Amino acid sequence: MATQTMNRQFRLKRRPAGKIRAEDFDFVESPVPAIGPGEVLFSVLYLSMEPIYRLWLTDTDHDLPPVAIGDVVRGVGLARVVASNNDNWKVGDLGSGMFGWQDYAVPPPPALARVARFPANLPVPLRSLMGVCGSTGFCAYFGLLDIGKPKENETVLVSAAAGAVGSVAGQIAKIKGARVVGIAGGPEKCRVLREEFGFDAAIDYKRTDWREQLAAATPNGIDVNFENVGGEIMNAVLERMNKGGRVVLCGLISSYNDGARESGHLQALGNLLPVFTRRLTMQGFVFTDYAPRFGEAAKQLATWVSEGKIKDRDTVVVGLENAVDALNQQFDGGNIGKLVVEISAP
Ligand SMILES: NC(=O)c1ccc[n+]([C@@H]2O[C@H](COP(=O)([O-])OP(=O)(O)OC[C@H]3O[C@@H](n4cnc5c(N)ncnc54)[C@H](OP(=O)(O)O)[C@@H]3O)[C@@H](O)[C@H]2O)c1
């Protein structure tokens, strides 16, 4: 049974302009829902923070339809079953799915069918199921290996490298024998890239000489660009790419707060001339495209973590009520590794 009687929810009040603000949402409380036939009640333990949430709050379709005004804000979480009228789910089961920004969720049948179940007693901390051993890791794994296809001694460049996806993508590239260069904001993140995540070089894009740093760190050019940022950073990286290089278009975080597709996205995808002159292959992807292969990735990633080949770091914000600030942290660079909001401590 649910241990609380009330369910707190963030509901979208208006479309945000720029960074999200508390006034863009109604933070409401209602009784924890009772379950009907076939339904399952989940208590959300962790809410995964993902930059794409900001795009889902616009009125444009970004892989998924916009969150409607008045609806619970969409979000991926890790949750435990606290009541069940469904033979497939029993109390205590753990699942990851679109539970939304709330304490408790009763997913409708299509969403329930997509909740991924985790075995009990996994040898990794629960939070890792949102990070390296969950969607973040899957994104890095398939984007880098299936699209980037790094070869030994090639140079792989990762932007937003100290964040969730970037830190894992860079570490996988190291495992594959590449020379790995990361771009991140500030000296501490650059230190973490080199000393904890094992990158060969780190570029602090907050320094005015970042272009010179980029040139110095990539003397043989760049073969694979794992692109998380877009804009000026992507343009500078594309200009240093070798002929036949691969660009893994994972995300364009520099544009998400800009709002309108017309201004934001064009800005983020500035100068594509090198794609043509350097014969680059540029491919976008959404990690859910690889859902049938998640098992393969989970097994491999967990093995690399247990062997110490991938370091698993996260930043935890405690309390659902702090979710707005948490999402903004990703745009301010406040996190190292995976950012999660702890809703109900296990
Ligand atoms: N394709 C997919 O399926 C998929 C799935 C998940 C995520 N993604 C994408 O992957 C990227 C990273 O996501 P994540 O969840 O791993 O987030 P994250 O990297 O943990 O957090 C975002 C980081 O981006 C950096 N950043 C923010 N604004 C920036 C800007 N204007 N210029 C340069 N750097 C900026 C910040 O670090 P600094 O301190 O270094 O600035 C921040 O910590 C995003 O673009 C996201 O949309 C794609």
The ligand as a Tripos MOL2 file, in Angstrom:
@<TRIPOS>MOLECULE
LIG
   48    52     1     0     0
SMALL
NO_CHARGES

@<TRIPOS>ATOM
      1 N1         19.3960   11.2850  -28.4900 N.am      1 LIG1
      2 C1         18.9470   10.7860  -27.3570 C.2       1 LIG1
      3 O1         18.2880    9.7550  -27.2870 O.2       1 LIG1
      4 C2         19.2900   11.5280  -26.0960 C.ar      1 LIG1
      5 C3         19.0070   10.9610  -24.8290 C.ar      1 LIG1
      6 C4         19.4050   11.6590  -23.6750 C.ar      1 LIG1
      7 C5         20.0470   12.8780  -23.8080 C.ar      1 LIG1
      8 N2         20.2800   13.3740  -25.0720 N.ar      1 LIG1
      9 C6         20.9820   14.6520  -25.2460 C.3       1 LIG1
     10 O2         22.2840   14.5220  -24.7170 O.3       1 LIG1
     11 C7         22.7360   15.7950  -24.2730 C.3       1 LIG1
     12 C8         23.2250   15.6490  -22.8300 C.3       1 LIG1
     13 O3         22.1180   15.2450  -22.0330 O.3       1 LIG1
     14 P1         22.3510   14.7240  -20.5420 P.3       1 LIG1
     15 O4         21.0760   14.1770  -20.0520 O.co2     1 LIG1
     16 O5         23.5600   13.8800  -20.5120 O.co2     1 LIG1
     17 O6         22.6020   16.1040  -19.7860 O.3       1 LIG1
     18 P2         23.9230   16.5140  -19.0080 P.3       1 LIG1
     19 O7         25.0500   16.4540  -19.9970 O.co2     1 LIG1
     20 O8         24.0620   15.7350  -17.7670 O.co2     1 LIG1
     21 O9         23.6330   18.0300  -18.6120 O.3       1 LIG1
     22 C9         23.7210   19.0020  -19.5520 C.3       1 LIG1
     23 C10        25.1340   19.6280  -19.5890 C.3       1 LIG1
     24 O10        25.2500   20.3450  -20.8020 O.3       1 LIG1
     25 C11        26.1320   21.4310  -20.6210 C.3       1 LIG1
     26 N3         25.5250   22.6170  -21.2540 N.ar      1 LIG1
     27 C12        24.3180   23.1590  -20.9730 C.ar      1 LIG1
     28 N4         24.0990   24.2280  -21.7680 N.ar      1 LIG1
     29 C13        25.2150   24.3620  -22.5390 C.ar      1 LIG1
     30 C14        25.6050   25.2750  -23.5590 C.ar      1 LIG1
     31 N5         24.7950   26.2970  -23.9450 N.pl3     1 LIG1
     32 N6         26.8250   25.1300  -24.1330 N.ar      1 LIG1
     33 C15        27.6430   24.1150  -23.7480 C.ar      1 LIG1
     34 N7         27.3270   23.2080  -22.8040 N.ar      1 LIG1
     35 C16        26.1220   23.3280  -22.2090 C.ar      1 LIG1
     36 C17        26.2860   21.6380  -19.1050 C.3       1 LIG1
     37 O11        27.6100   21.3060  -18.7370 O.3       1 LIG1
     38 P3         28.8170   22.3930  -18.7870 P.3       1 LIG1
     39 O12        29.0730   22.7890  -17.3780 O.co2     1 LIG1
     40 O13        29.9090   21.6350  -19.4000 O.co2     1 LIG1
     41 O14        28.3060   23.5540  -19.5910 O.co2     1 LIG1
     42 C18        25.3340   20.6320  -18.4820 C.3       1 LIG1
     43 O15        25.8360   20.0530  -17.3040 O.3       1 LIG1
     44 C19        21.5610   16.7620  -24.4190 C.3       1 LIG1
     45 O16        21.6980   17.4610  -25.6200 O.3       1 LIG1
     46 C20        20.3680   15.8210  -24.4870 C.3       1 LIG1
     47 O17        19.2660   16.3630  -25.1650 O.3       1 LIG1
     48 C21        19.9150   12.7220  -26.1920 C.ar      1 LIG1
@<TRIPOS>BOND
     1     1     2 1
     2     2     3 2
     3     2     4 1
     4     4     5 ar
     5     4    48 ar
     6     5     6 ar
     7     6     7 ar
     8     7     8 ar
     9     8     9 1
    10     8    48 ar
    11     9    10 1
    12     9    46 1
    13    10    11 1
    14    11    12 1
    15    11    44 1
    16    12    13 1
    17    13    14 1
    18    14    15 2
    19    14    16 1
    20    14    17 1
    21    17    18 1
    22    18    19 2
    23    18    20 1
    24    18    21 1
    25    21    22 1
    26    22    23 1
    27    23    24 1
    28    23    42 1
    29    24    25 1
    30    25    26 1
    31    25    36 1
    32    26    27 ar
    33    26    35 ar
    34    27    28 ar
    35    28    29 ar
    36    29    30 ar
    37    29    35 ar
    38    30    31 1
    39    30    32 ar
    40    32    33 ar
    41    33    34 ar
    42    34    35 ar
    43    36    37 1
    44    36    42 1
    45    37    38 1
    46    38    39 2
    47    38    40 1
    48    38    41 1
    49    42    43 1
    50    44    45 1
    51    44    46 1
    52    46    47 1
@<TRIPOS>SUBSTRUCTURE
     1 LIG1         1 GROUP 0 **** ****
